Amino acid sequence: MRILIVGNGVAGITAARHIRKQSDHSILVISDETDYFFSRTALMYVYMGHLRPQDLKPYEDWFWAKNRIDLLRARVVQIDFERKTLQTSDGQLLPYDRLILATGSKPNKFGWPGQDLDGVQGLYHWQDLEAMERHSAGLQRAVVVGGGLIGIEMAEMFHSRGIPVTFLVRETSFWNNVLPAEESDMVNRHLREHGIDLRLSTELREILPDAHGKCRAVVTSHGEVIPCGFVGLTVGVSPNVDFLRNTPLEINRGILVNEYLQTNLPDVYAIGDCAEVRQPHPGRRPIEAVWYSARAMGETVARTLCGERTTYAPGIWFNSAKFFDIEYQVYGEVPPQRPPDVETLYWEHADGRKSIRINYERQTGAVLGFNLMGIRYRHKVCEQWLRQKTPVETVLENLEAANFDPEFYPQYEPELIALYLRQSGRALQIKQRRGLLSRFFK
């Protein structure tokens, strides 16, 4: 069987690797972005000088031939789903028996005047990194638009080179549509401590050109003109599916797929950022442009194509990021606004750069989610507690088991337990148990 995969991001490459592990099917991965798969989440570290471009490749160049995964650097411009062929921009016709669409995302644009000027871009593709590098020479100020994870990455990138950054965030606090108020305010403070010119409740109105078609300034929603030589548009991403519209493929925002990641067309699947699940699991979104979801989709579709028909089960929600010096992890359900039937235990360190939040059911005490800022917990331990609906008091008794590396990282269990006792008014018997790690990692 000949399997074609369009897109060499984590979704497409995970699918290719797992198909090869389970079968001898012919595999061809097509991408016009790069010759080889690279770690997209690490793009910023190349710009900051922490990594070399070759360090972003998780696999050596010989890996692909050795594992009989063929790679083609080409742009797909048309798909004939009836004849099962792909056409590339250089005229190649490529037949398939099964097709996996893993075309990823593209940065959003919302029709701002000047949004297509030179020096205006997002940060998603390898070519975006190259363009940032080109525009950074002699740059006096950058403006970043949009209060999300890519925006804060771009701000840190410029800051690392001493380039002043103005950060326009339309919300009243950074990422407060995702983070609870305390964590959001922590990020606000941290950005300003690093000298970022954070403008909350401020939107982009227009980007002004110079005489050569390059951006020279932005106009904000308050009418202020801010001179700049670069504008980063980081107001989210959307599925990269425009070239597939007006075809028999059913597309809403993304390519619509069922629980097996199948589209409406025979032998065609979609995974990763470009896929929109028709009936998402409770608490999950139809489109999840997240590395962990893309990887899970790749593994799932590989099983199906290798004869083990498997439904996509995203599992317990997890995400991680970094806000300059503050590492962030979330496990389970920690919405920005706490539901009335949920209690929260929130502890913040005196330095204002570390916090632990545990959400749990008011009625049963079952733990629902963890939000961690500047502190790292073990994935397997937190996931097990959430899956088993472990009571919060049991979690607190055993919280040391979640510490990522207790030899090198401070532990804050006593402070958290003392806070719980004050909040709940209940006496909690803390048991000193040995062998906890072996209990959780059998």
N, C-alpha and C positions, 0 to 999 in steps of 0.2 A: 504494500500500500504506500502511495506517495502522499506525504503530508507536507503542506506548505504553511509556513507561519509568517505572517506579515507583522514585523516589529521585533526588535531585538532588545527590548527592555526586560525587566525581571519577570513579567508574566510570560512572555514568549519564550525566553530562554529556560525558565523553569519547566515549562511544558516540554520543550525539546529534550532537556536532560532526563526527565522522568519517562518520556516515551522511549528514549534510547535504553534506559535501565530495564524496561519491561518488554522490549520488542526489537525486531530487526527492520522495522519500517524505514523507508526512505524519508529523510527529513531535510527540508531546505528552509532556512531562515532568511528573510529578505528585509533589508533596512537601507534607507538612504541617509541615515544620520552618521553612523560610524561603521568602520570595518568590523569591530568587535564589540561585544557586550561590555558595558562599563557600569560602575556604581553611580547612578544618577544622584543619589543623596549625598555623595562626597564631592560634587562639583566645586562647592565653595572652598574646599581645602586646597585645591590646585591654585586657585586665584590667591589664596592667603599664603601660599608658599609652604604649606605643611606636607603636601604630597606632590609628586611629579605626575604628569598625565598618564604614564604607563602604570602607575600604582593604582589607578582606578579600575584596572582590568582584573576581575576576580580569578580568571583562568589564563594560563599561558597560551600563546598563539597556537601552539601545537595541539592543544586540547581538542579543538574542533575536528581536525582531520582524524586524530586518534579515535575519537568517539563517533566518527562517521556522521557528523552533523555539518551539512554543507551550508556555506554562508554566501550571500549575494548582496553586494552593495548596489542597490538600484531603487528607483522610486516607482511604486505601483500607481498607475494613473487610471486604470479601468479593470473591472472584474466582470467577466461574462459568467454569471452563475449557472446559466442553462448549459453552456458548453464546458463549464468547469475549467476556465482558463483565466490567467492574470496577464495583463499587458503592462510592461514597464515603459518609462519615458523614452528609453532608447530602442523601443520596438520589439523587445523580446516577448514571446508568448510562452507562458509557463503553465502546464497542465497540473491539475491536482485531483486526488481522490478524496481527501479531507482537507479543509481549509480552516486555519485558526487565525482570527483577526485579533491582533494585540497591538493596535495602533496608538495607544496611549492618549495623552492629553495635549492641549495647546493652551497657552495663556489667554485669559479673557481680555477682550476689548469691548468697550461700551459706547463707541461712537464719539469719543471726545475729539474736538477739533485739534488737529496736530498729532493724533495718536500714531500716525505712520511716518513721522519725521525720522531722519537719521538721529541716532542716539536715544531712541525710545524703544523699549523692548521689555520682555519678561525674562525669566530665568527657568528654563526647562530643558532645552536641548544643548548638546555640546557646542553648537554654533552660537548659542546665546553667551556661553562662557567666553568664546573667542571674541565676540563683539564687545563684551564688557572689558576685556583686556585691551582691545584696540581703543576704546573710548576713554580709558583711564589715564592715558598719558596727558599730563598737564591739566587734568580735570580739577576745577576749583570747587565745585559742589555737585552732589547728586541729590535728586529728589526721588524717594521711593513712595509709591502710592499703593495702599492696601495693607490692612493690619492682620496678616496671617503669617504662616511659617516661612514661606518663600520670601516675603518682605523682610522679615527680621534677619534671614540669612543674607540677603543682599545688603542690608544695612551694615551687618558685621563685616562683610567682605570689604566694602569701601572703608569702613572705620579702621580695618587692619592696615590700610595703606595711608592713614592719616588724611583721607578725603572727607570733608564735612558732609554730613547727611541730614536732610530734612525728611521726616517720616510723616506722611499724611494718612491719618486713620479716621475714617468717618464715624466709627463707634465712639462712645463716651469713654471707653477704656479698652486697652489692647486685648483683642481676641475674646471679648466678653460674651460673644455668642457661643463660645466653647468652654472657656474657663470660668469657674466661680469668681465672685468679686475679689476675694482676698488674693488669689493667685494672679488674677489679671492685674491688680494694683501692684503686686510684687514685680511683674515684668515692666510696668510703667516706670517704677522707681529705678529698676536696673538699667533700662535704656537711657534714662536721663543721667544716671551716674557715669555712664560711658560717654557722655557728651553728645548723644543723639538728640537732634532738635525734633522732639516728638510733638506733633500737632494733632490733638484729639478733636473729635467732632468737626473734622475738616475734610472736605472732598476736593477732588480735582475738577476744575471747570473747563480749562483749556490749556494747550501747550503751544507756546509761541515759537515761530521759526526765526532763524537768522537769514541773512541774504543768500546763504548757500544751502538752504533746506535742512539745516540741522537745528535741533531744539536749543533755545537760548534762555527760556524761562517758563514757569508754569503760573497759571492764575488759579487761585483757590476759590472755594465756595464763599469765602468772606471777602473776595475781591482783591486779596493781596497778590502782588507779583513777586515771585521768588526766582531770581536768576539761577540758572543751572546749565550744565553741559550734558547732563544725562538724566533720563526719567525712567525709572523702573516701574513697570506696570505689573503689580503682583496681587491683583484682585481676584485670585482664584484661577482655576483652570476648568476647561470643559472638554468633553470627549473629542478626539481628533477623528471626526467621521464625515467631514464635509464632502470628500470625494466619493463617498458611498451613498449620498442622498440621491434621490430620483432614480433609485434602482429597486428591484423587488425586495431588497432587504428592509425589514421593519426597523425603523429608527425613531426614537423619541428624542430625548437629549443624547442618549447613547444608543448603542446597538442592543435591541431588546433580546434577552435570553431567558430560557426557562431554568428550572432547578438543576438541569444537567449542563448548563451554559451553552445550550443549542440555540441557534437563531430560528427564524421561521422557515429557513431554506434548508433543504437536505444537505447533510455533510458539511455544514458551515457552523463554526463556533466562534464565540467572542469572549475574551477574558481581559482582566486588568481595567485600566482607567476608562477604556472605550466601551465597556460592557455595562448595561443597565438591566438589573435583575427585575423581572416582571413582578414577582411576589417575594420581596426580601424578607428575611427572618425578622421576627419581632425585635424592635430596637435598633435595627440596622437600616442603612439607607440604600436606595436602589443603585446608586453609583458611589463607590468608595475609592477615591483616588489616593490609595494608601499602599505602600510597599508590601505590607504584610498580607493584605487582601489579594493583591496581584499574585503574590507567590502561592497563596492557597488555591487560587483559581487555576494557576498553571499545573499544580499537582493534580487537581481534581480532573481537569479535562484530559490529562495524560492517562489516567486510569480508565476513563471511558473509552478513549480511542484504542486502548490496548486490551479491550474486551471485558473490563470490569466496570460496568455502568455505575457511575457514582454521582450522587447529588452533592451540590456545593453546600457545605456547612461552614460558615465563616468562623464559628466558635465564639469564644468570649472576646469582646472588644479589647484591643490593645493598640496603643500608639506611643511613640516616643519622639522627642525633638530636643533642641537645645536653644535656649534664649541667651545668647552670649555665653556667660559662665554658668548659667543655671540649667542643669539637665532636667528634663521633664518626662515623666512616665504616667500613663493612665491605664488602669485595668478595670474592665467592667463599666458600670453606669455611674458617671459623675457629671450630671448635667449642670449647666451654668445656673439654673434656677432650681432649687431643691423642691421636689414634690411634697405635698403636705403629709404623706404617709412615710416619709423618709427622715431619719435622723442623721446628723453629720457630726463627726468628731474631727475638729480642725486644730492642729497644733502648728505654730510658726516659731522658728528659732529667733532669738533676740537679734541676730545679725540681719534679719529680713531677707535672707537669700535661701532659706530652706523651709520646707513645710511638708506636713503629712496630713492628708485628709482621708478618712474612712467613712463611707456612707453605708448605712444599714437600715433594715426595715424597722419601723417603729413598733409594729405589732409582734414580730417574731425575733427580732434581733439579728436576722440573717444578714451577713455582709453582702453589699451590692457592688461596691467599687472602691478603688484606691486612686488618689491623685497625689503624685509625688513631685516635689520641686527641690532640686539640689540634693536629693537622696535617692538611692537606687535600691529596689527590692528585686528579689528573685522571681522571674516570670513563672516558673513551674509551681512555686509555693502559692503565689497569689491566685493563679488560675485554679489550682485545686481547691482553695478556700471558696472561691466564687462558684465553682461548679457544684460543690457540695453544700452550698448555702450555709456555710459554717457560722455559728453565732458569734457576734462581735466579741463577747467576753472570752470565748475560746481562742479567737484570733489574737487578742491582746495577751493572753497567757502564753502564747507560742510565737509572739511576734519576732523574737530573735531568730527564728528559723528563716525569716524572709530577708534578713540582712545579706546584702550582696557579697561583701567581703569584710566580716567583722574584725579581722586582724588589722585592716588598714583604714576602715571608715568608722567614725564615731557612731555610737548607738544612742537612740533617744527613747527607748521603751519606757523607762521610768516616768519621763515627762508626759508621755502620751497616756499612760495608765493613770497617773495622778489627775490629768485633765478629765479623763472619762469618769473617774470617781466623783470629781466635783460636779460635773454636768449631770450625771445620772443619780447621784445621791445613794448609790448602791455600794455595798462592800464587795470587793472582788478579791478572791483568794488567788494569789499568784503562786503558782507551783514552779519550783525549780526542777526542770526535767532534763535528763541527760539523753543523748542519742537522738536529738530532734532531727538533725540533718539526715541521719540514716533512715529515720522514719519517713521523711518526705522524698528521699532520693534512693529508694530501694532499687 
